[in-house]
Amino acid sequence: MIIVDDVYKRYQTKHGAGRWVLRGVSLTIPTKVNVGLVGRNGAGKSTLLGLIGGIDQPSKGRIERRCHVSWPMGRAGGLPGVLTGRQNAKFVCRIHGHEDALPDRLAFIQDFAELGEAFDEPIYTYSSGMKSRLQFALSLAFDFDVYIADESISAGDIAFQKKAKAAFDKLADHATLIMVSHGVGLLKQFCTAGIWLADGKAHWFDKLDDALKAYEESLPA
Amino acid sequence: MAATKTLRSPLDVTLSVWKALFLREAVNRISRERTAWVWLLAEPMIHIVFITFIFSFVRVRVVGGIDTAVWIIVGFLVFFMFRRPAQQGMTAVGANQALFSYRQVKPVDAVLVRVGLEGFLMLVVAIIVLIGAGLLGYAVVPADPLSVLAAVFGVWLIGLSFALAASVANELIPELGWLITQSLIPLYFASGIIFPITQIPQPYRDWLMINPLVHGLEVARLGFAPNYQALPETSIAYVYAYALAAIFFGLTLQIRFATRLAAR
């Protein structure tokens, strides 16, 4: 269960505080329910996912995670260019306490990301597709209760997308997904519940269709 | 993948983060630029050689009863034990910003690990320089290694306290960070590494003795050569008292601003 309690968020800019992106979001996301997050561009979808995934801190309010929550899958941070894919993968494994199973995890990541020999080359030589494949593989290498999926599922070429989708299918069996996508088909395929973000507030719907309907009705004709 | 559902204790998490960060920072520090490891060794050596050259030019052969070169070498090596951790640790939060996207990694971890790594590297550099100086015939075998270690560790702790506090300032108020960086320059002159504090008249000497680095350096020199005429006010207890108080202050800042440091 993830509890989001009256969360406000604005970003600091060089010229002082920016606008409020989230203004009092309160949600309780149960486990075992896949949730789709919808809203217009700039509504704060990625911000909210980032806060839930703990890659950023709310300006006000509180987020409580009573389970293992992944980081937003496409945004595995801190992959500095000078280190190789393997060195970065090792780092992520180590901070998650998988020192013992290091070779297994690395083999899995290398295999899934399909990087081949590039795994031992510095990240700055990677294409953006290779980079997102590595990030995607990194987040799949650990057992989280809740996976936070942003648009990352559409990373990579067609073959990789198929593979990613298959991985998601497998994940959906035993873990919870919180998903952002502008692809309605993808959301409908995985999610049962929905969250609609508008004007810095979040609205929970037990049925994804209702969330999509509310979202569509809010759009100017 | 194999299930690992047990929650790790906070200590476990922190230790694994420190290990991972240490290895990562070490690789980064040594291979960031092609000649990064050369500079690691060359920087203190250039300072030492340059200042020794100037002293020999003005024909000062003895300071406080010991060879000028030894006085300078020990002074610089101990001073760098403060300056390197302080400077590198100060920028650790900004440099590792991207890593805070992993909830396990806290800003204070980045500072602690970097200061630890710098201290370790400086220890290696110091040993290499001392061996080199020994081969050139200088008397650089410490008579009292334990008090040298106590001085070096105390000075490193002061570097740690500096990094803890300055990294917060540097992130939250960059202008203040700039000011703090500039303040390291007068410290270079006021710590008794390029001219002896004994030559400064009172009351200014007492003012300089507020600087704990002066005490640390004098204790280290005494450890190398017991016949060295150290400043009479020298006190190792002052170094540690200062370090503990300042570390407490630095950690308080780190805790107070932990979320603001990690947030973007």
Interface residues (C-beta under 8 A of the other chain):
Chain A: Y11 Q12 G53 G54 I55 D56 Q57 S59 H68 W71 R75 A76 G77 G78 L79 P80 V82 L83 Q87 K90 F91 V92 R94 I95 H96 G97 H98 E99 A101 D104 R105 F108 A141 F142 D143
Chain B: M1 A2 A3 T4 K5 R8 D12 V13 S16 V17 K19 A20 L21 L23 R24 V27 N28 S31 R32 N96 A98 L99 F100 S101 Y102 R103 Q104 V105 T259 R260 A262 A263 R264
